[in-house]
Amino acid sequence: MRLERRAQTPLSVVILVPLVAIFAALLLAAGLIAAAGVNPLTAYAEMLRGALGSRLAITEMLTRATPLIFTGLAAAIAFRARLWNIGAEGQFFVGALATAAIGHTLGVPGWLGIPLLMLAGMAAGALLLAGPAFLRLRFGVDEVVTTLLLNFIVILFVGLMIEGPMRDPLAFGWPASVPVDGAFRLPDLVPRTRLHIGLLFAIAAAGIVWLVLARTVFGAETRAAGFNAQAAAFAGVSLPRTIMGVALLSGALAGLAGSVEVMGVTAGVTTTMSPGFGYAGIVVAMLAALHPAGVVGSAVFIATVFVGADAMGRATGVPSFIADVIVALCLLTMLVALLFTTYRIRR
Amino acid sequence: MTKVLELTGITKRFGALTANDDVSLSLAQGEILALLGENGAGKTTLMNILFGHYTADAGHIRLFGQDLPPGQPRAAIEAGVGMVHQHFTLAHNLTVLDNIMLGSEPLSRLRSARSGTRTKLIQIADRFGLPVDPDAKISTLSVGERQRVEILKALYRDARVLILDEPTAVLARPEAQRLFETLREMTREGLSLIFISHKLHEVMSASDRVAVLRGGKMVAERVTSQTNPAELAELMVGRKVERPMRQAHKIGAPVLVAKNVSVGPSEARQLEDVSFIVRSGEILGIVGVSGNGQAALGALLSGLTSPSSGSLMLNGIDAARLGPRGLIGNGAGRVPEDRNTEGVVGELSIWENAVLERLRSPDFSHRGFVRRTACKDYAAGLIDRFDIRGATPDTRTRLLSGGNMQKLVLGRVLSNDPQFVLVNQPTRGLDEGAIAAVHSELLAARGNGAAMLLISEELEEAVALSDRIQAIVKGRLSDPVAAEEADPQRLGLMMAGIWTEPENAHAS
């Protein structure tokens, strides 16, 4: 048995690969569930019911998918250019913080304030990634390290702000920031649920990212630089400008995730408002093979796992941490499965 | 003579492609066999099957009278087959000794037996005439020395049949000659050799016997002393091929003028005080042994580096700091040295590569959006005009053969009607048919009045195409000589750095 390079990857393989990866991850996690003394089939049935079994469950799941679409897009566009942005978690939080800080006191009507606050969140996220991108371009500092470590700094900074200057006096001692003004809460998409119109923004963002990557000069140069930086530079593509452009776009998308989450769901910022949206965004992007349309689908899947695991935990007693295990396993199985888009097994 | 190796009826298919079709081959003790064929003829596939990298669909291999189990490189190594790949597999940060030992010791050993290895290595090096310093780091060695290490690696594992895949592809002419002398000596020590090549002159001078592959089939076997290059060329290509000849014609005004250009910091100059003039309708050839500043000259004229002193003028404007896009915008075209790493982005489609250099021109984009239809039409035009085979505008570029990829790179440059063209190693690794095609395109552009600077390590090519020739040695350029006066002896002296120092540095 050996691997041979494929001449061309059939579409069926492109679609099948993430499904196989997911199946393998669920199979591996089934071992852990069984070890916890529960029939994996029962557990997965509970998971599906918890995420998709009722109208309320579906809206909860889609609420959870919304920030994942944004962070998944952030990772997808960065990885296309081989800019390894592991800092979407931090960019999510600065976006959220900027939105809450400005949205608490901003005295403009909602139709104007909501776009302004989204821009503020995007700017905050973009700026946070601009630093590591600059360090890489100027001094060759590895952005995996800088973006990852910045996450911890940002979360400590958020803690500082919500214990101090941005503390919400009405939160009865809960560590939370001041909320955004009621005028800037995103309208519900489905009445009497938490699902807000941020989902539509996220889907629109996926469309825009696809358009940018597939149809613009900037997108073509980004893909060229990602596949073969030397050839792109020879053809006159400015690598620093491309990398910086991608960094700003990627950071802005992750910042927008935080901004929309504050305006749509939490109103104020807490250090626990993200169950790892930034990190899960990496898995979302990988499962989507870095394709913007795929990001929407894989975000829905990851959200199903997150929301469903809570229900499974309540019904069967399996700790809901199993969700994190499944998400992490998906990344590993996807990395293995991706081999088969480039190679095939002979005999 | 005893047969050390017999391949019988080897067939290997990749999908619809039959890479080897019922190929049989034998090798005698102490013989040098040349495996000749164009790119894609199935030479490397056949050797990979012998070495166990691939498993044949049919056929079998006998080595020293024993059947060789298919698909097991380890079995092939143990049976005494050694392979030296075209692209070396050495760890640059380790010493020669470390590289020889890598993979030859069981993991279970706690300490590696360095002194034993060293003794054996020195013995082998002595016996086969391959001198090497066991403690030198690979990164400090020349390409020829690295190849010697690769050969020693195989010999250290007691190879008795050695396969060399295009061993001279990376070597300059004198190094290649030395290699073949060494190989000849090695056969006296009882080794049998197969070398893969598509270069006729080295097959003629270095082999005992030639096997010619074409389209996956063994088309002929000849004893080298009873054949000639013309016959081999015809067998290899399947028809008569002749490289086009340069016709004398009127040369125009200067297009690119470099005066006293230096590149790099003064303590480590890559180019030193270089002057040249390229005129309209003229090809200026730059010849030299690899690694003498060709890369720096290529980077300078591609817009990737700027001179640290001196002037570079293109059509009367300062071209020193234009960058790639600026050069192209001012009528320059660039054919890079390595089409795979610099010429194209293999994962992108042909149309995307066709327009990559000029994406921002209004022909190919509008308000930041790519004009896909216009781009694809342009690419289809290139495919048609430059005879790029097996391609549509949407084909992934890495699927093209070397020759067709080079035609794409040439096409995207020449279709822009450039006034100046840098052509860097345009036929490296191409087969005879493709070389002839590339040469006629270059001569056609010359006929249309393009000023061209050709950097080539192939002397025949430089002499055949160039109107004037300058040699590059250690970052310095000789005075130009007219192609008519460039006999091999004079060029040899020039490339060795022996030329009369010019009285007037800018004479040409």
HADDOCK unambig.tbl for C-alpha pairs under 7 A between the chains (distance, minus, plus):
assign (segid A and resid 7 and name CA) (segid B and resid 399 and name CA) 6.78 0.50 0.50
assign (segid A and resid 215 and name CA) (segid B and resid 369 and name CA) 5.82 0.50 0.50
assign (segid A and resid 215 and name CA) (segid B and resid 370 and name CA) 5.68 0.50 0.50
assign (segid A and resid 216 and name CA) (segid B and resid 368 and name CA) 5.57 0.50 0.50
assign (segid A and resid 216 and name CA) (segid B and resid 369 and name CA) 4.11 0.50 0.50
assign (segid A and resid 216 and name CA) (segid B and resid 370 and name CA) 5.20 0.50 0.50
assign (segid A and resid 217 and name CA) (segid B and resid 359 and name CA) 6.55 0.50 0.50
assign (segid A and resid 217 and name CA) (segid B and resid 368 and name CA) 5.43 0.50 0.50
assign (segid A and resid 217 and name CA) (segid B and resid 369 and name CA) 5.69 0.50 0.50
assign (segid A and resid 217 and name CA) (segid B and resid 370 and name CA) 5.60 0.50 0.50
assign (segid A and resid 224 and name CA) (segid B and resid 345 and name CA) 6.30 0.50 0.50
assign (segid A and resid 227 and name CA) (segid B and resid 345 and name CA) 6.57 0.50 0.50
assign (segid A and resid 227 and name CA) (segid B and resid 347 and name CA) 6.59 0.50 0.50
assign (segid A and resid 228 and name CA) (segid B and resid 345 and name CA) 5.61 0.50 0.50
assign (segid A and resid 230 and name CA) (segid B and resid 341 and name CA) 6.40 0.50 0.50
assign (segid A and resid 230 and name CA) (segid B and resid 342 and name CA) 5.61 0.50 0.50
assign (segid A and resid 231 and name CA) (segid B and resid 341 and name CA) 5.82 0.50 0.50
assign (segid A and resid 231 and name CA) (segid B and resid 342 and name CA) 3.82 0.50 0.50
assign (segid A and resid 231 and name CA) (segid B and resid 343 and name CA) 5.70 0.50 0.50
assign (segid A and resid 231 and name CA) (segid B and resid 344 and name CA) 5.85 0.50 0.50
assign (segid A and resid 231 and name CA) (segid B and resid 345 and name CA) 6.10 0.50 0.50
assign (segid A and resid 234 and name CA) (segid B and resid 324 and name CA) 6.68 0.50 0.50
assign (segid A and resid 234 and name CA) (segid B and resid 342 and name CA) 6.03 0.50 0.50
assign (segid A and resid 235 and name CA) (segid B and resid 324 and name CA) 6.46 0.50 0.50
assign (segid A and resid 235 and name CA) (segid B and resid 356 and name CA) 6.26 0.50 0.50
assign (segid A and resid 235 and name CA) (segid B and resid 357 and name CA) 4.54 0.50 0.50
assign (segid A and resid 236 and name CA) (segid B and resid 324 and name CA) 4.74 0.50 0.50
assign (segid A and resid 236 and name CA) (segid B and resid 325 and name CA) 5.12 0.50 0.50
assign (segid A and resid 236 and name CA) (segid B and resid 357 and name CA) 6.15 0.50 0.50
